[in-house]
Amino acid sequence: MKQLLANLPLKEKEHQSAHICTQLQDIFSDPQIQRIGLIVPLPNEPDIRPVIERCRIKKKTLYFPKIENGVMYFVTADSRNDFIPDKLFERNILVPQ
């Protein structure tokens, strides 16, 4: 799957990301959904950052996974300033502080 995504033309990746974003926004538009767990996508994954921003505008509470001492838990993050470069896996990704 990683190789398939890595070889996907940029236009197709953007199209697929937009399609996924539309589907997620339809789901998250339900006013009863106020707390949402998401991930910050890796560079080779669908770009769902527009969904993250729209959820913030709609005042949804967003939770992101964080790993400390081998334990994963979810924390809230209100803005991009709440993220730092990952040091655990030494990859160019952002994780919650």
Backbone as JSON Lines, residues from 0, in Angstrom:
{"i":0,"aa":"M","n":[0.83,-1.18,0.0],"ca":[0.0,0.0,0.0],"c":[0.88,1.26,0.0]}
{"i":1,"aa":"K","n":[1.95,1.23,0.81],"ca":[2.85,2.38,0.85],"c":[3.44,2.66,-0.52]}
{"i":2,"aa":"Q","n":[3.85,1.6,-1.21],"ca":[4.45,1.77,-2.52],"c":[3.42,2.3,-3.51]}
{"i":3,"aa":"L","n":[2.19,1.8,-3.42],"ca":[1.12,2.28,-4.29],"c":[0.89,3.77,-4.08]}
{"i":4,"aa":"L","n":[0.82,4.19,-2.83],"ca":[0.63,5.61,-2.53],"c":[1.83,6.44,-2.97]}
{"i":5,"aa":"A","n":[3.01,5.92,-2.79],"ca":[4.22,6.66,-3.16],"c":[4.3,6.88,-4.67]}
{"i":6,"aa":"N","n":[3.77,5.94,-5.45],"ca":[3.82,6.04,-6.91],"c":[2.61,6.73,-7.51]}
{"i":7,"aa":"L","n":[1.65,7.11,-6.67],"ca":[0.45,7.78,-7.17],"c":[0.79,9.17,-7.68]}
{"i":8,"aa":"P","n":[0.35,9.52,-8.88],"ca":[0.62,10.87,-9.38],"c":[0.03,11.92,-8.45]}
{"i":9,"aa":"L","n":[0.67,13.07,-8.35],"ca":[0.25,14.12,-7.43],"c":[-1.21,14.51,-7.63]}
{"i":10,"aa":"K","n":[-1.64,14.69,-8.85],"ca":[-3.03,15.08,-9.13],"c":[-4.0,14.03,-8.6]}
{"i":11,"aa":"E","n":[-3.66,12.76,-8.77],"ca":[-4.53,11.69,-8.29],"c":[-4.55,11.66,-6.77]}
{"i":12,"aa":"K","n":[-3.4,11.86,-6.15],"ca":[-3.33,11.9,-4.69],"c":[-4.19,13.05,-4.15]}
{"i":13,"aa":"E","n":[-4.1,14.2,-4.79],"ca":[-4.92,15.36,-4.38],"c":[-6.4,15.05,-4.56]}
{"i":14,"aa":"H","n":[-6.76,14.4,-5.67],"ca":[-8.15,14.05,-5.92],"c":[-8.66,13.07,-4.86]}
{"i":15,"aa":"Q","n":[-7.87,12.05,-4.57],"ca":[-8.27,11.06,-3.56],"c":[-8.38,11.71,-2.17]}
{"i":16,"aa":"S","n":[-7.43,12.58,-1.84],"ca":[-7.46,13.27,-0.55],"c":[-8.72,14.12,-0.43]}
{"i":17,"aa":"A","n":[-9.06,14.84,-1.5],"ca":[-10.27,15.68,-1.5],"c":[-11.52,14.83,-1.31]}
{"i":18,"aa":"H","n":[-11.54,13.67,-1.96],"ca":[-12.69,12.76,-1.83],"c":[-12.83,12.27,-0.38]}
{"i":19,"aa":"I","n":[-11.73,11.88,0.21],"ca":[-11.74,11.43,1.61],"c":[-12.18,12.57,2.53]}
{"i":20,"aa":"C","n":[-11.68,13.76,2.28],"ca":[-12.05,14.92,3.1],"c":[-13.55,15.19,3.02]}
{"i":21,"aa":"T","n":[-14.12,15.09,1.83],"ca":[-15.56,15.3,1.65],"c":[-16.35,14.28,2.46]}
{"i":22,"aa":"Q","n":[-15.93,13.03,2.4],"ca":[-16.62,11.99,3.16],"c":[-16.53,12.24,4.66]}
{"i":23,"aa":"L","n":[-15.34,12.59,5.14],"ca":[-15.17,12.85,6.57],"c":[-15.97,14.07,7.01]}
{"i":24,"aa":"Q","n":[-15.96,15.12,6.2],"ca":[-16.7,16.33,6.57],"c":[-18.2,16.05,6.62]}
{"i":25,"aa":"D","n":[-18.7,15.2,5.74],"ca":[-20.11,14.82,5.8],"c":[-20.43,14.12,7.12]}
{"i":26,"aa":"I","n":[-19.55,13.23,7.53],"ca":[-19.76,12.51,8.79],"c":[-19.67,13.47,9.98]}
{"i":27,"aa":"F","n":[-18.62,14.3,9.99],"ca":[-18.38,15.17,11.14],"c":[-19.32,16.37,11.19]}
{"i":28,"aa":"S","n":[-20.12,16.6,10.15],"ca":[-21.05,17.72,10.18],"c":[-22.23,17.47,11.12]}
{"i":29,"aa":"D","n":[-22.42,16.24,11.54],"ca":[-23.47,15.91,12.49],"c":[-23.23,16.69,13.78]}
{"i":30,"aa":"P","n":[-24.19,17.53,14.22],"ca":[-23.98,18.33,15.43],"c":[-23.79,17.51,16.7]}
{"i":31,"aa":"Q","n":[-24.2,16.26,16.68],"ca":[-24.0,15.41,17.86],"c":[-22.56,14.96,18.0]}
{"i":32,"aa":"I","n":[-21.82,15.01,16.93],"ca":[-20.4,14.61,16.97],"c":[-19.58,15.83,17.37]}
{"i":33,"aa":"Q","n":[-19.08,15.81,18.6],"ca":[-18.31,16.94,19.11],"c":[-16.87,16.58,19.45]}
{"i":34,"aa":"R","n":[-16.59,15.28,19.62],"ca":[-15.23,14.83,19.94],"c":[-14.79,13.85,18.86]}
{"i":35,"aa":"I","n":[-13.61,14.12,18.29],"ca":[-13.14,13.34,17.15],"c":[-11.66,12.99,17.34]}
{"i":36,"aa":"G","n":[-11.32,11.73,17.12],"ca":[-9.93,11.29,17.14],"c":[-9.4,11.25,15.71]}
{"i":37,"aa":"L","n":[-8.28,11.91,15.47],"ca":[-7.67,11.97,14.15],"c":[-6.16,11.76,14.26]}
{"i":38,"aa":"I","n":[-5.53,11.62,13.12],"ca":[-4.08,11.58,13.07],"c":[-3.6,12.7,12.16]}
{"i":39,"aa":"V","n":[-2.39,13.16,12.37],"ca":[-1.76,14.07,11.42],"c":[-1.14,13.18,10.35]}
{"i":40,"aa":"P","n":[-1.56,13.34,9.1],"ca":[-1.1,12.4,8.07],"c":[0.39,12.51,7.78]}
{"i":41,"aa":"L","n":[0.98,11.37,7.48],"ca":[2.35,11.33,6.99],"c":[2.35,11.86,5.56]}
{"i":42,"aa":"P","n":[3.51,12.25,5.05],"ca":[3.56,12.8,3.69],"c":[3.0,11.87,2.61]}
{"i":43,"aa":"N","n":[3.09,10.56,2.81],"ca":[2.6,9.63,1.78],"c":[1.16,9.19,2.02]}
{"i":44,"aa":"E","n":[0.48,9.78,3.0],"ca":[-0.91,9.43,3.32],"c":[-1.85,10.5,2.78]}
{"i":45,"aa":"P","n":[-3.15,10.17,2.67],"ca":[-4.11,11.18,2.23],"c":[-4.05,12.41,3.14]}
{"i":46,"aa":"D","n":[-4.13,13.56,2.53],"ca":[-4.03,14.82,3.26],"c":[-5.4,15.2,3.82]}
{"i":47,"aa":"I","n":[-5.59,14.99,5.12],"ca":[-6.87,15.33,5.76],"c":[-6.77,16.63,6.56]}
{"i":48,"aa":"R","n":[-5.7,17.39,6.35],"ca":[-5.56,18.65,7.09],"c":[-6.73,19.61,6.89]}
{"i":49,"aa":"P","n":[-7.36,19.66,5.69],"ca":[-8.55,20.53,5.58],"c":[-9.68,20.12,6.53]}
{"i":50,"aa":"V","n":[-9.82,18.83,6.77],"ca":[-10.84,18.35,7.71],"c":[-10.49,18.81,9.12]}
{"i":51,"aa":"I","n":[-9.22,18.71,9.47],"ca":[-8.78,19.15,10.8],"c":[-9.1,20.62,10.99]}
{"i":52,"aa":"E","n":[-8.78,21.45,10.0],"ca":[-9.04,22.89,10.12],"c":[-10.53,23.18,10.19]}
{"i":53,"aa":"R","n":[-11.33,22.49,9.38],"ca":[-12.77,22.73,9.4],"c":[-13.37,22.33,10.75]}
{"i":54,"aa":"C","n":[-12.9,21.24,11.32],"ca":[-13.38,20.81,12.64],"c":[-13.02,21.84,13.7]}
{"i":55,"aa":"R","n":[-11.84,22.42,13.59],"ca":[-11.46,23.47,14.54],"c":[-12.38,24.68,14.41]}
{"i":56,"aa":"I","n":[-12.69,25.07,13.18],"ca":[-13.59,26.2,12.96],"c":[-14.97,25.91,13.55]}
{"i":57,"aa":"K","n":[-15.41,24.67,13.44],"ca":[-16.72,24.26,13.97],"c":[-16.68,23.99,15.47]}
{"i":58,"aa":"K","n":[-15.51,24.25,16.1],"ca":[-15.34,24.09,17.55],"c":[-15.51,22.65,18.03]}
{"i":59,"aa":"K","n":[-15.13,21.7,17.19],"ca":[-15.12,20.3,17.61],"c":[-13.86,20.07,18.45]}
{"i":60,"aa":"T","n":[-13.93,19.17,19.41],"ca":[-12.75,18.83,20.2],"c":[-12.01,17.71,19.47]}
{"i":61,"aa":"L","n":[-10.75,17.98,19.13],"ca":[-9.95,17.02,18.38],"c":[-8.92,16.35,19.27]}
{"i":62,"aa":"Y","n":[-8.8,15.04,19.1],"ca":[-7.82,14.26,19.86],"c":[-6.85,13.62,18.89]}
{"i":63,"aa":"F","n":[-5.58,13.63,19.27],"ca":[-4.52,13.07,18.44],"c":[-3.71,12.09,19.27]}
{"i":64,"aa":"P","n":[-3.23,10.98,18.65],"ca":[-2.46,10.0,19.4],"c":[-1.08,10.55,19.79]}
{"i":65,"aa":"K","n":[-0.67,10.17,20.97],"ca":[0.66,10.52,21.48],"c":[1.22,9.28,22.15]}
{"i":66,"aa":"I","n":[2.51,9.02,21.93],"ca":[3.16,7.85,22.53],"c":[4.25,8.34,23.47]}
{"i":67,"aa":"E","n":[4.18,7.88,24.71],"ca":[5.23,8.16,25.69],"c":[5.53,6.87,26.44]}
{"i":68,"aa":"N","n":[6.79,6.53,26.51],"ca":[7.23,5.32,27.21],"c":[6.49,4.08,26.71]}
{"i":69,"aa":"G","n":[6.26,4.02,25.4],"ca":[5.62,2.86,24.8],"c":[4.13,2.78,24.99]}
{"i":70,"aa":"V","n":[3.51,3.81,25.56],"ca":[2.06,3.82,25.78],"c":[1.42,4.89,24.91]}
{"i":71,"aa":"M","n":[0.38,4.49,24.17],"ca":[-0.33,5.45,23.34],"c":[-1.56,5.97,24.09]}
{"i":72,"aa":"Y","n":[-1.74,7.25,24.03],"ca":[-2.96,7.87,24.55],"c":[-3.29,9.05,23.66]}
{"i":73,"aa":"F","n":[-4.48,9.61,23.83],"ca":[-4.92,10.71,22.97],"c":[-4.97,12.0,23.76]}
{"i":74,"aa":"V","n":[-4.5,13.07,23.12],"ca":[-4.49,14.39,23.73],"c":[-5.17,15.38,22.78]}
{"i":75,"aa":"T","n":[-5.68,16.46,23.36],"ca":[-6.28,17.49,22.53],"c":[-5.19,18.42,22.01]}
{"i":76,"aa":"A","n":[-5.47,19.0,20.88],"ca":[-4.56,19.98,20.29],"c":[-5.44,21.02,19.6]}
{"i":77,"aa":"D","n":[-5.27,22.26,20.02],"ca":[-6.15,23.31,19.51],"c":[-5.62,24.04,18.28]}
{"i":78,"aa":"S","n":[-4.33,23.97,18.06],"ca":[-3.77,24.66,16.9],"c":[-2.49,23.96,16.45]}
{"i":79,"aa":"R","n":[-1.96,24.41,15.32],"ca":[-0.72,23.83,14.82],"c":[0.43,24.06,15.8]}
{"i":80,"aa":"N","n":[0.33,25.07,16.63],"ca":[1.37,25.37,17.62],"c":[1.47,24.3,18.69]}
{"i":81,"aa":"D","n":[0.46,23.45,18.78],"ca":[0.45,22.39,19.79],"c":[1.22,21.14,19.33]}
{"i":82,"aa":"F","n":[1.85,21.21,18.15],"ca":[2.57,20.06,17.61],"c":[4.06,20.35,17.52]}
{"i":83,"aa":"I","n":[4.84,19.29,17.67],"ca":[6.29,19.38,17.57],"c":[6.78,18.25,16.66]}
{"i":84,"aa":"P","n":[7.99,18.37,16.1],"ca":[8.52,17.27,15.28],"c":[8.7,16.0,16.12]}
{"i":85,"aa":"D","n":[8.38,14.88,15.53],"ca":[8.48,13.59,16.21],"c":[9.94,13.22,16.45]}
{"i":86,"aa":"K","n":[10.24,12.76,17.65],"ca":[11.6,12.32,17.98],"c":[11.66,10.82,18.2]}
{"i":87,"aa":"L","n":[10.52,10.21,18.51],"ca":[10.49,8.78,18.81],"c":[10.88,7.94,17.59]}
{"i":88,"aa":"F","n":[10.28,8.23,16.46],"ca":[10.55,7.45,15.26],"c":[11.49,8.17,14.31]}
{"i":89,"aa":"E","n":[11.91,9.37,14.66],"ca":[12.85,10.16,13.88],"c":[12.42,10.29,12.42]}
{"i":90,"aa":"R","n":[11.12,10.55,12.23],"ca":[10.6,10.81,10.9],"c":[10.12,12.25,10.85]}
{"i":91,"aa":"N","n":[9.97,12.75,9.67],"ca":[9.56,14.14,9.5],"c":[8.04,14.27,9.63]}
{"i":92,"aa":"I","n":[7.53,14.02,10.84],"ca":[6.11,14.17,11.11],"c":[5.92,15.0,12.37]}
{"i":93,"aa":"L","n":[4.7,15.5,12.54],"ca":[4.4,16.28,13.72],"c":[3.57,15.46,14.68]}
{"i":94,"aa":"V","n":[3.82,15.63,15.97],"ca":[3.06,14.96,17.01],"c":[2.64,15.99,18.05]}
{"i":95,"aa":"P","n":[1.56,15.7,18.79],"ca":[1.15,16.65,19.83],"c":[2.22,16.78,20.9]}
{"i":96,"aa":"Q","n":[2.3,17.97,21.49],"ca":[3.25,18.19,22.59],"c":[2.79,17.5,23.84]}
